[in-house]
Amino acid sequence: MSVHPKYEGILSLSRPVSQKHPPMSREARAAQFAPFAALTGYDAALDEAGRLTQQKELPEEERLALLNEQLRLLQEHRQMRPRISVTYFRPDDKKEGGAYVTLQGRFRQIDPAAKTLVLEDWQAVPLEALYALDSPLFTEETARMV
């Protein structure tokens, strides 16, 4: 690499040291330029764009009939507070799609006014978002029918 003759004289000089100010650490020097970050929010935008969502599946008639029967059984045995596992579709707040979420707990009631299934801890699941239900109650009732 060739050096312009104009600068040859200063290349061998040591770095000047201030008599008034102590040397600054690398972190402190870098912090001076942080407010000038050209792409503020870029990392957050990348994370959001890379976050995956699922599309809601429309249930077939068979699944809807099964869910209706399971809801009927739950309502019929609500005093027992049966343990259930509820899988439902939760829409994403920021982008199209969402995620399938599974809650576990004890069944409290079906609220017809709010159109929700309510668990003992008052978590409510919209009936229109239901995807699957599971409970020992369903296997017991099926065994009785056979």
TIVO-2410 file (N, C-alpha, C; in nm, 3 decimals):
# residues 146
REC num residu      c1      c2      c3 atome chaine
REC   1      M   0.085  -0.116   0.000     N      A
REC   1      M   0.000   0.000   0.000    CA      A
REC   1      M   0.090   0.123   0.000     C      A
REC   2      S   0.065   0.212  -0.091     N      A
REC   2      S   0.148   0.332  -0.098    CA      A
REC   2      S   0.080   0.446  -0.023     C      A
REC   3      V   0.163   0.530   0.040     N      A
REC   3      V   0.113   0.641   0.119    CA      A
REC   3      V   0.146   0.769   0.043     C      A
REC   4      H   0.053   0.857   0.041     N      A
REC   4      H   0.075   0.986  -0.025    CA      A
REC   4      H   0.191   1.057   0.045     C      A
REC   5      P   0.285   1.114  -0.031     N      A
REC   5      P   0.401   1.177   0.030    CA      A
REC   5      P   0.365   1.288   0.129     C      A
REC   6      K   0.252   1.348   0.112     N      A
REC   6      K   0.208   1.456   0.199    CA      A
REC   6      K   0.190   1.410   0.344     C      A
REC   7      Y   0.158   1.279   0.365     N      A
REC   7      Y   0.127   1.226   0.497    CA      A
REC   7      Y   0.239   1.142   0.558     C      A
REC   8      E   0.347   1.120   0.487     N      A
REC   8      E   0.455   1.034   0.537    CA      A
REC   8      E   0.512   1.085   0.669     C      A
REC   9      G   0.519   1.213   0.688     N      A
REC   9      G   0.578   1.270   0.808    CA      A
REC   9      G   0.497   1.245   0.934     C      A
REC  10      I   0.367   1.232   0.924     N      A
REC  10      I   0.285   1.215   1.045    CA      A
REC  10      I   0.254   1.069   1.078     C      A
REC  11      L   0.284   0.978   0.988     N      A
REC  11      L   0.253   0.837   1.013    CA      A
REC  11      L   0.333   0.780   1.129     C      A
REC  12      S   0.449   0.825   1.153     N      A
REC  12      S   0.532   0.768   1.259    CA      A
REC  12      S   0.510   0.838   1.393     C      A
REC  13      L   0.433   0.946   1.397     N      A
REC  13      L   0.408   1.017   1.523    CA      A
REC  13      L   0.314   0.939   1.613     C      A
REC  14      S   0.328   0.956   1.746     N      A
REC  14      S   0.237   0.891   1.839    CA      A
REC  14      S   0.107   0.971   1.847     C      A
REC  15      R   0.005   0.906   1.897     N      A
REC  15      R  -0.128   0.968   1.908    CA      A
REC  15      R  -0.123   1.077   2.014     C      A
REC  16      P  -0.183   1.195   1.986     N      A
REC  16      P  -0.180   1.301   2.086    CA      A
REC  16      P  -0.265   1.265   2.208     C      A
REC  17      V  -0.220   1.305   2.326     N      A
REC  17      V  -0.290   1.279   2.451    CA      A
REC  17      V  -0.323   1.413   2.515     C      A
REC  18      S  -0.451   1.432   2.552     N      A
REC  18      S  -0.494   1.557   2.611    CA      A
REC  18      S  -0.443   1.571   2.754     C      A
REC  19      Q  -0.402   1.692   2.787     N      A
REC  19      Q  -0.358   1.721   2.923    CA      A
REC  19      Q  -0.478   1.754   3.014     C      A
REC  20      K  -0.591   1.796   2.954     N      A
REC  20      K  -0.708   1.837   3.030    CA      A
REC  20      K  -0.808   1.723   3.054     C      A
REC  21      H  -0.825   1.634   2.956     N      A
REC  21      H  -0.930   1.532   2.963    CA      A
REC  21      H  -0.869   1.392   2.971     C      A
REC  22      P  -0.920   1.308   3.062     N      A
REC  22      P  -0.871   1.169   3.068    CA      A
REC  22      P  -0.918   1.093   2.943     C      A
REC  23      P  -0.846   0.989   2.904     N      A
REC  23      P  -0.888   0.913   2.785    CA      A
REC  23      P  -1.025   0.847   2.808     C      A
REC  24      M  -1.104   0.842   2.703     N      A
REC  24      M  -1.240   0.788   2.710    CA      A
REC  24      M  -1.237   0.638   2.677     C      A
REC  25      S  -1.320   0.560   2.746     N      A
REC  25      S  -1.328   0.416   2.716    CA      A
REC  25      S  -1.398   0.397   2.581     C      A
REC  26      R  -1.381   0.278   2.525     N      A
REC  26      R  -1.447   0.248   2.396    CA      A
REC  26      R  -1.600   0.258   2.409     C      A
REC  27      E  -1.651   0.208   2.523     N      A
REC  27      E  -1.797   0.209   2.544    CA      A
REC  27      E  -1.850   0.353   2.549     C      A
REC  28      A  -1.776   0.440   2.617     N      A
REC  28      A  -1.819   0.579   2.628    CA      A
REC  28      A  -1.812   0.648   2.492     C      A
REC  29      R  -1.708   0.616   2.415     N      A
REC  29      R  -1.697   0.676   2.281    CA      A
REC  29      R  -1.812   0.628   2.191     C      A
REC  30      A  -1.844   0.500   2.200     N      A
REC  30      A  -1.953   0.445   2.118    CA      A
REC  30      A  -2.087   0.504   2.159     C      A
REC  31      A  -2.105   0.527   2.289     N      A
REC  31      A  -2.232   0.580   2.339    CA      A
REC  31      A  -2.260   0.720   2.285     C      A
REC  32      Q  -2.155   0.793   2.251     N      A
REC  32      Q  -2.175   0.928   2.196    CA      A
REC  32      Q  -2.251   0.924   2.064     C      A
REC  33      F  -2.233   0.814   1.990     N      A
REC  33      F  -2.293   0.807   1.857    CA      A
REC  33      F  -2.423   0.728   1.854     C      A
REC  34      A  -2.465   0.671   1.965     N      A
REC  34      A  -2.588   0.591   1.969    CA      A
REC  34      A  -2.712   0.669   1.927     C      A
REC  35      P  -2.728   0.797   1.966     N      A
REC  35      P  -2.849   0.869   1.925    CA      A
REC  35      P  -2.859   0.888   1.773     C      A
REC  36      F  -2.750   0.866   1.701     N      A
REC  36      F  -2.750   0.887   1.557    CA      A
REC  36      F  -2.770   0.758   1.480     C      A
REC  37      A  -2.818   0.652   1.547     N      A
REC  37      A  -2.840   0.526   1.478    CA      A
REC  37      A  -2.937   0.548   1.363     C      A
REC  38      A  -2.893   0.517   1.243     N      A
REC  38      A  -2.972   0.545   1.124    CA      A
REC  38      A  -3.095   0.456   1.113     C      A
REC  39      L  -3.089   0.337   1.168     N      A
REC  39      L  -3.198   0.242   1.151    CA      A
REC  39      L  -3.266   0.211   1.285     C      A
REC  40      T  -3.309   0.313   1.355     N      A
REC  40      T  -3.378   0.294   1.482    CA      A
REC  40      T  -3.504   0.210   1.458     C      A
REC  41      G  -3.519   0.104   1.538     N      A
REC  41      G  -3.636   0.017   1.524    CA      A
REC  41      G  -3.621  -0.091   1.420     C      A
REC  42      Y  -3.511  -0.093   1.350     N      A
REC  42      Y  -3.491  -0.191   1.243    CA      A
REC  42      Y  -3.489  -0.333   1.298     C      A
REC  43      D  -3.419  -0.354   1.410     N      A
REC  43      D  -3.411  -0.488   1.469    CA      A
REC  43      D  -3.549  -0.537   1.511     C      A
REC  44      A  -3.628  -0.448   1.571     N      A
REC  44      A  -3.763  -0.486   1.614    CA      A
REC  44      A  -3.850  -0.520   1.493     C      A
REC  45      A  -3.836  -0.444   1.386     N      A
REC  45      A  -3.913  -0.470   1.264    CA      A
REC  45      A  -3.873  -0.604   1.203     C      A
REC  46      L  -3.744  -0.635   1.205     N      A
REC  46      L  -3.699  -0.764   1.153    CA      A
REC  46      L  -3.753  -0.879   1.236     C      A
REC  47      D  -3.749  -0.864   1.368     N      A
REC  47      D  -3.803  -0.968   1.456    CA      A
REC  47      D  -3.951  -0.990   1.429     C      A
REC  48      E  -4.026  -0.881   1.413     N      A
REC  48      E  -4.170  -0.891   1.389    CA      A
REC  48      E  -4.197  -0.959   1.254     C      A
REC  49      A  -4.121  -0.922   1.152     N      A
REC  49      A  -4.141  -0.980   1.019    CA      A
REC  49      A  -4.106  -1.129   1.020     C      A
REC  50      G  -4.010  -1.167   1.102     N      A
REC  50      G  -3.967  -1.307   1.107    CA      A
REC  50      G  -4.054  -1.394   1.195     C      A
REC  51      R  -4.140  -1.334   1.275     N      A
REC  51      R  -4.227  -1.410   1.364    CA      A
REC  51      R  -4.334  -1.480   1.282     C      A
REC  52      L  -4.345  -1.609   1.300     N      A
REC  52      L  -4.439  -1.687   1.220    CA      A
REC  52      L  -4.577  -1.692   1.285     C      A
REC  53      T  -4.678  -1.691   1.201     N      A
REC  53      T  -4.816  -1.709   1.247    CA      A
REC  53      T  -4.877  -1.823   1.166     C      A
REC  54      Q  -4.987  -1.876   1.214     N      A
REC  54      Q  -5.059  -1.981   1.144    CA      A
REC  54      Q  -5.190  -1.925   1.091     C      A
REC  55      Q  -5.242  -1.989   0.989     N      A
REC  55      Q  -5.373  -1.952   0.937    CA      A
REC  55      Q  -5.478  -2.037   1.010     C      A
REC  56      K  -5.594  -1.978   1.034     N      A
REC  56      K  -5.701  -2.050   1.101    CA      A
REC  56      K  -5.760  -2.152   1.004     C      A
REC  57      E  -5.771  -2.276   1.053     N      A
REC  57      E  -5.832  -2.382   0.973    CA      A
REC  57      E  -5.982  -2.381   0.995     C      A
REC  58      L  -6.056  -2.393   0.889     N      A
REC  58      L  -6.202  -2.403   0.902    CA      A
REC  58      L  -6.236  -2.548   0.933     C      A
REC  59      P  -6.304  -2.575   1.044     N      A
REC  59      P  -6.334  -2.714   1.082    CA      A
REC  59      P  -6.436  -2.778   0.987     C      A
REC  60      E  -6.417  -2.908   0.965     N      A
REC  60      E  -6.512  -2.982   0.882    CA      A
REC  60      E  -6.638  -3.009   0.963     C      A
REC  61      E  -6.741  -3.055   0.894     N      A
REC  61      E  -6.869  -3.083   0.959    CA      A
REC  61      E  -6.854  -3.188   1.069     C      A
REC  62      E  -6.769  -3.290   1.045     N      A
REC  62      E  -6.747  -3.395   1.145    CA      A
REC  62      E  -6.691  -3.336   1.274     C      A
REC  63      R  -6.591  -3.249   1.260     N      A
REC  63      R  -6.528  -3.188   1.378    CA      A
REC  63      R  -6.630  -3.102   1.452     C      A
REC  64      L  -6.711  -3.025   1.378     N      A
REC  64      L  -6.812  -2.941   1.442    CA      A
REC  64      L  -6.915  -3.025   1.518     C      A
REC  65      A  -6.955  -3.137   1.459     N      A
REC  65      A  -7.050  -3.226   1.526    CA      A
REC  65      A  -6.989  -3.284   1.653     C      A
REC  66      L  -6.861  -3.322   1.647     N      A
REC  66      L  -6.792  -3.375   1.764    CA      A
REC  66      L  -6.781  -3.268   1.873     C      A
REC  67      L  -6.742  -3.147   1.836     N      A
REC  67      L  -6.732  -3.037   1.933    CA      A
REC  67      L  -6.867  -3.008   1.998     C      A
REC  68      N  -6.973  -3.008   1.918     N      A
REC  68      N  -7.107  -2.984   1.974    CA      A
REC  68      N  -7.145  -3.092   2.075     C      A
REC  69      E  -7.115  -3.217   2.044     N      A
REC  69      E  -7.146  -3.327   2.136    CA      A
REC  69      E  -7.062  -3.313   2.263     C      A
REC  70      Q  -6.935  -3.278   2.249     N      A
REC  70      Q  -6.848  -3.262   2.366    CA      A
REC  70      Q  -6.895  -3.145   2.453     C      A
REC  71      L  -6.937  -3.036   2.391     N      A
REC  71      L  -6.989  -2.921   2.466    CA      A
REC  71      L  -7.116  -2.960   2.541     C      A
REC  72      R  -7.202  -3.040   2.477     N      A
REC  72      R  -7.324  -3.087   2.542    CA      A
REC  72      R  -7.290  -3.170   2.665     C      A
REC  73      L  -7.192  -3.261   2.652     N      A
REC  73      L  -7.151  -3.344   2.765    CA      A
REC  73      L  -7.093  -3.260   2.878     C      A
REC  74      L  -7.012  -3.162   2.843     N      A
REC  74      L  -6.955  -3.074   2.946    CA      A
REC  74      L  -7.064  -3.001   3.022     C      A
REC  75      Q  -7.160  -2.948   2.948     N      A
REC  75      Q  -7.270  -2.874   3.010    CA      A
REC  75      Q  -7.353  -2.966   3.099     C      A
REC  76      E  -7.372  -3.088   3.053     N      A
REC  76      E  -7.451  -3.186   3.128    CA      A
REC  76      E  -7.382  -3.224   3.259     C      A
REC  77      H  -7.248  -3.227   3.260     N      A
REC  77      H  -7.171  -3.268   3.378    CA      A
REC  77      H  -7.097  -3.150   3.443     C      A
REC  78      R  -7.148  -3.030   3.428     N      A
REC  78      R  -7.075  -2.912   3.477    CA      A
REC  78      R  -7.058  -2.911   3.628     C      A
REC  79      Q  -7.151  -2.973   3.702     N      A
REC  79      Q  -7.137  -2.974   3.848    CA      A
REC  79      Q  -7.013  -3.054   3.892     C      A
REC  80      M  -6.969  -3.148   3.810     N      A
REC  80      M  -6.851  -3.229   3.841    CA      A
REC  80      M  -6.720  -3.150   3.819     C      A
REC  81      R  -6.730  -3.038   3.749     N      A
REC  81      R  -6.612  -2.959   3.712    CA      A
REC  81      R  -6.504  -3.049   3.648     C      A
REC  82      P  -6.539  -3.114   3.536     N      A
REC  82      P  -6.443  -3.207   3.474    CA      A
REC  82      P  -6.317  -3.135   3.424     C      A
REC  83      R  -6.204  -3.207   3.430     N      A
REC  83      R  -6.079  -3.155   3.374    CA      A
REC  83      R  -6.093  -3.157   3.222     C      A
REC  84      I  -6.049  -3.048   3.160     N      A
REC  84      I  -6.053  -3.042   3.014    CA      A
REC  84      I  -5.927  -2.978   2.959     C      A
REC  85      S  -5.903  -3.009   2.834     N      A
REC  85      S  -5.796  -2.946   2.757    CA      A
REC  85      S  -5.864  -2.882   2.638     C      A
REC  86      V  -5.845  -2.751   2.621     N      A
REC  86      V  -5.913  -2.674   2.517    CA      A
REC  86      V  -5.809  -2.620   2.420     C      A
REC  87      T  -5.821  -2.655   2.293     N      A
REC  87      T  -5.734  -2.599   2.190    CA      A
REC  87      T  -5.818  -2.505   2.106     C      A
REC  88      Y  -5.768  -2.383   2.091     N      A
REC  88      Y  -5.843  -2.283   2.015    CA      A
REC  88      Y  -5.746  -2.194   1.937     C      A
REC  89      F  -5.802  -2.119   1.842     N      A
REC  89      F  -5.722  -2.029   1.759    CA      A
REC  89      F  -5.727  -1.889   1.820     C      A
REC  90      R  -5.607  -1.835   1.850     N      A
REC  90      R  -5.597  -1.699   1.903    CA      A
REC  90      R  -5.539  -1.610   1.793     C      A
REC  91      P  -5.618  -1.513   1.741     N      A
REC  91      P  -5.568  -1.424   1.637    CA      A
REC  91      P  -5.451  -1.339   1.688     C      A
REC  92      D  -5.359  -1.308   1.597     N      A
REC  92      D  -5.244  -1.225   1.631    CA      A
REC  92      D  -5.286  -1.078   1.633     C      A
REC  93      D  -5.233  -1.002   1.727     N      A
REC  93      D  -5.268  -0.861   1.738    CA      A
REC  93      D  -5.201  -0.774   1.632     C      A
REC  94      K  -5.087  -0.819   1.580     N      A
REC  94      K  -5.009  -0.732   1.493    CA      A
REC  94      K  -5.007  -0.771   1.346     C      A
REC  95      K  -5.037  -0.895   1.316     N      A
REC  95      K  -5.032  -0.936   1.175    CA      A
REC  95      K  -5.138  -1.041   1.146     C      A
REC  96      E  -5.154  -1.072   1.021     N      A
REC  96      E  -5.255  -1.167   0.979    CA      A
REC  96      E  -5.221  -1.307   1.032     C      A
REC  97      G  -5.322  -1.382   1.068     N      A
REC  97      G  -5.301  -1.516   1.121    CA      A
REC  97      G  -5.308  -1.516   1.272     C      A
REC  98      G  -5.244  -1.614   1.332     N      A
REC  98      G  -5.245  -1.627   1.476    CA      A
REC  98      G  -5.176  -1.754   1.517     C      A
REC  99      A  -5.221  -1.814   1.627     N      A
REC  99      A  -5.160  -1.937   1.677    CA      A
REC  99      A  -5.266  -2.022   1.745     C      A
REC 100      Y  -5.246  -2.154   1.739     N      A
REC 100      Y  -5.332  -2.245   1.812    CA      A
REC 100      Y  -5.275  -2.259   1.953     C      A
REC 101      V  -5.360  -2.236   2.051     N      A
REC 101      V  -5.321  -2.235   2.192    CA      A
REC 101      V  -5.401  -2.343   2.265     C      A
REC 102      T  -5.336  -2.411   2.358     N      A
REC 102      T  -5.405  -2.513   2.437    CA      A
REC 102      T  -5.404  -2.471   2.583     C      A
REC 103      L  -5.522  -2.469   2.643     N      A
REC 103      L  -5.538  -2.440   2.786    CA      A
REC 103      L  -5.585  -2.567   2.856     C      A
REC 104      Q  -5.543  -2.582   2.980     N      A
REC 104      Q  -5.591  -2.695   3.058    CA      A
REC 104      Q  -5.647  -2.643   3.189     C      A
REC 105      G  -5.751  -2.706   3.234     N      A
REC 105      G  -5.812  -2.663   3.359    CA      A
REC 105      G  -5.941  -2.739   3.383     C      A
REC 106      R  -6.023  -2.684   3.468     N      A
REC 106      R  -6.153  -2.745   3.498    CA      A
REC 106      R  -6.263  -2.660   3.435     C      A
REC 107      F  -6.359  -2.729   3.379     N      A
REC 107      F  -6.472  -2.664   3.313    CA      A
REC 107      F  -6.562  -2.598   3.416     C      A
REC 108      R  -6.602  -2.473   3.390     N      A
REC 108      R  -6.695  -2.402   3.477    CA      A
REC 108      R  -6.832  -2.394   3.410     C      A
REC 109      Q  -6.837  -2.336   3.287     N      A
REC 109      Q  -6.967  -2.316   3.222    CA      A
REC 109      Q  -6.947  -2.276   3.076     C      A
REC 110      I  -7.060  -2.276   3.007     N      A
REC 110      I  -7.066  -2.215   2.874    CA      A
REC 110      I  -7.152  -2.091   2.891     C      A
REC 111      D  -7.096  -1.978   2.853     N      A
REC 111      D  -7.169  -1.851   2.866    CA      A
REC 111      D  -7.234  -1.822   2.731     C      A
REC 112      P  -7.366  -1.845   2.719     N      A
REC 112      P  -7.432  -1.826   2.590    CA      A
REC 112      P  -7.436  -1.679   2.546     C      A
REC 113      A  -7.443  -1.587   2.641     N      A
REC 113      A  -7.448  -1.444   2.605    CA      A
REC 113      A  -7.316  -1.399   2.544     C      A
REC 114      A  -7.206  -1.440   2.605     N      A
REC 114      A  -7.074  -1.401   2.555    CA      A
REC 114      A  -7.021  -1.499   2.451     C      A
REC 115      K  -7.090  -1.612   2.432     N      A
REC 115      K  -7.050  -1.717   2.339    CA      A
REC 115      K  -6.908  -1.765   2.370     C      A
REC 116      T  -6.887  -1.800   2.498     N      A
REC 116      T  -6.756  -1.845   2.542    CA      A
REC 116      T  -6.768  -1.970   2.628     C      A
REC 117      L  -6.660  -2.047   2.628     N      A
REC 117      L  -6.643  -2.157   2.721    CA      A
REC 117      L  -6.557  -2.103   2.833     C      A
REC 118      V  -6.600  -2.119   2.958     N      A
REC 118      V  -6.530  -2.059   3.071    CA      A
REC 118      V  -6.470  -2.169   3.158     C      A
REC 119      L  -6.342  -2.152   3.191     N      A
REC 119      L  -6.275  -2.246   3.281    CA      A
REC 119      L  -6.290  -2.199   3.425     C      A
REC 120      E  -6.253  -2.286   3.518     N      A
REC 120      E  -6.270  -2.257   3.660    CA      A
REC 120      E  -6.195  -2.131   3.703     C      A
REC 121      D  -6.081  -2.103   3.639     N      A
REC 121      D  -6.004  -1.982   3.675    CA      A
REC 121      D  -6.051  -1.860   3.596     C      A
REC 122      W  -6.168  -1.869   3.536     N      A
REC 122      W  -6.236  -1.762   3.463    CA      A
REC 122      W  -6.169  -1.726   3.330     C      A
REC 123      Q  -6.081  -1.811   3.279     N      A
REC 123      Q  -6.031  -1.790   3.143    CA      A
REC 123      Q  -6.145  -1.824   3.049     C      A
REC 124      A  -6.168  -1.736   2.952     N      A
REC 124      A  -6.278  -1.757   2.859    CA      A
REC 124      A  -6.224  -1.780   2.719     C      A
REC 125      V  -6.281  -1.879   2.651     N      A
REC 125      V  -6.241  -1.913   2.515    CA      A
REC 125      V  -6.362  -1.892   2.424     C      A
REC 126      P  -6.348  -1.809   2.319     N      A
REC 126      P  -6.461  -1.790   2.228    CA      A
REC 126      P  -6.500  -1.922   2.161     C      A
REC 127      L  -6.628  -1.952   2.161     N      A
REC 127      L  -6.675  -2.078   2.102    CA      A
REC 127      L  -6.641  -2.087   1.953     C      A
REC 128      E  -6.645  -1.974   1.884     N      A
REC 128      E  -6.615  -1.976   1.741    CA      A
REC 128      E  -6.468  -2.007   1.712     C      A
REC 129      A  -6.381  -1.993   1.812     N      A
REC 129      A  -6.239  -2.019   1.793    CA      A
REC 129      A  -6.200  -2.161   1.833     C      A
REC 130      L  -6.294  -2.239   1.893     N      A
REC 130      L  -6.264  -2.375   1.938    CA      A
REC 130      L  -6.215  -2.461   1.823     C      A
REC 131      Y  -6.111  -2.538   1.852     N      A
REC 131      Y  -6.059  -2.632   1.752    CA      A
REC 131      Y  -6.072  -2.775   1.802     C      A
REC 132      A  -6.041  -2.797   1.931     N      A
REC 132      A  -6.049  -2.933   1.986    CA      A
REC 132      A  -6.071  -2.927   2.136     C      A
REC 133      L  -6.139  -3.028   2.187     N      A
REC 133      L  -6.160  -3.046   2.331    CA      A
REC 133      L  -6.116  -3.187   2.367     C      A
REC 134      D  -6.062  -3.201   2.486     N      A
REC 134      D  -6.026  -3.333   2.534    CA      A
REC 134      D  -6.054  -3.338   2.684     C      A
REC 135      S  -6.104  -3.452   2.729     N      A
REC 135      S  -6.135  -3.469   2.870    CA      A
REC 135      S  -6.153  -3.617   2.899     C      A
REC 136      P  -6.115  -3.660   3.019     N      A
REC 136      P  -6.145  -3.798   3.057    CA      A
REC 136      P  -6.296  -3.826   3.053     C      A
REC 137      L  -6.375  -3.723   3.072     N      A
REC 137      L  -6.521  -3.737   3.067    CA      A
REC 137      L  -6.566  -3.795   2.932     C      A
REC 138      F  -6.502  -3.753   2.824     N      A
REC 138      F  -6.544  -3.798   2.691    CA      A
REC 138      F  -6.517  -3.947   2.673     C      A
REC 139      T  -6.405  -3.996   2.722     N      A
REC 139      T  -6.375  -4.138   2.707    CA      A
REC 139      T  -6.467  -4.222   2.796     C      A
REC 140      E  -6.501  -4.171   2.915     N      A
REC 140      E  -6.594  -4.242   3.004    CA      A
REC 140      E  -6.732  -4.252   2.940     C      A
REC 141      E  -6.780  -4.142   2.883     N      A
REC 141      E  -6.913  -4.141   2.822    CA      A
REC 141      E  -6.916  -4.230   2.697     C      A
REC 142      T  -6.810  -4.229   2.620     N      A
REC 142      T  -6.802  -4.314   2.501    CA      A
REC 142      T  -6.805  -4.460   2.542     C      A
REC 143      A  -6.734  -4.494   2.650     N      A
REC 143      A  -6.732  -4.635   2.698    CA      A
REC 143      A  -6.872  -4.677   2.744     C      A
REC 144      R  -6.948  -4.585   2.805     N      A
REC 144      R  -7.084  -4.618   2.850    CA      A
REC 144      R  -7.178  -4.643   2.734     C      A
REC 145      M  -7.156  -4.571   2.622     N      A
REC 145      M  -7.244  -4.585   2.507    CA      A
REC 145      M  -7.223  -4.716   2.434     C      A
REC 146      V  -7.102  -4.771   2.440     N      A
REC 146      V  -7.071  -4.894   2.365    CA      A
REC 146      V  -7.120  -5.016   2.434     C      A
***
